[in-house]
């Protein structure tokens, strides 16, 4: 996970994948019954994914309107 290709530290997609992977791993390691932390991790995962999706959508719209 920490082995990004050269320039990956400045790559928003690489950082998105790194964050998503870290949250998924944290969810796997979380002991049963820790509902508050589980909810926080799920919310964070949802927010990261939504931000990524919106960014991709905006890029596609800009690309289609500039052609």
C-alpha positions in Angstrom: 0.0 0.0 0.0 2.8 2.4 0.8 4.7 1.6 -2.4 3.4 4.2 -4.8 5.0 4.6 -8.2 7.2 7.6 -8.7 5.1 10.7 -8.5 2.4 8.8 -6.7 2.5 11.1 -3.7 1.1 13.9 -6.0 -1.4 11.6 -7.8 -4.9 12.2 -6.4 -6.1 8.8 -7.8 -3.2 7.0 -6.0 -4.0 8.8 -2.8 -7.7 8.0 -3.1 -6.9 4.3 -3.5 -4.5 4.4 -0.6 -7.1 6.0 1.7 -9.8 3.6 0.6 -7.6 0.6 1.1 -6.6 1.8 4.6 -10.2 2.3 5.7 -11.2 -1.1 4.3 -8.3 -2.7 6.2 -9.3 -0.9 9.4 -12.8 -2.2 9.1 -11.5 -5.7 8.7 -9.4 -5.3 11.9 -12.1 -3.7 14.0 -13.3 -6.0 16.7 -17.0 -6.8 16.8 -19.2 -4.5 18.9 -17.3 -1.2 18.3 -20.2 0.4 16.5 -19.2 4.0 16.9 -15.8 3.5 15.2 -17.4 1.3 12.6 -19.9 4.0 11.7 -17.1 6.6 11.5 -15.1 4.4 9.1 -18.0 3.6 6.9 -18.9 7.3 6.8 -15.4 8.3 5.9 -15.2 5.6 3.2 -18.5 6.9 1.7 -17.3 10.5 1.7 -14.0 9.6 0.0 -15.8 7.5 -2.6 -18.4 10.3 -3.3 -15.6 12.9 -3.6 -13.7 10.7 -6.0 -16.9 10.0 -8.1 -17.8 13.7 -8.2 -14.3 14.6 -9.3 -14.4 12.1 -12.1 -17.8 13.3 -13.2 -16.7 16.9 -13.3 -13.6 15.9 -15.4 -15.8 14.0 -17.9 -18.2 16.9 -18.2 -15.4 19.4 -18.8 -13.9 17.1 -21.4 -17.2 16.7 -23.2 -18.0 20.4 -23.3 -14.5 21.4 -24.5 -14.7 19.1 -27.6 
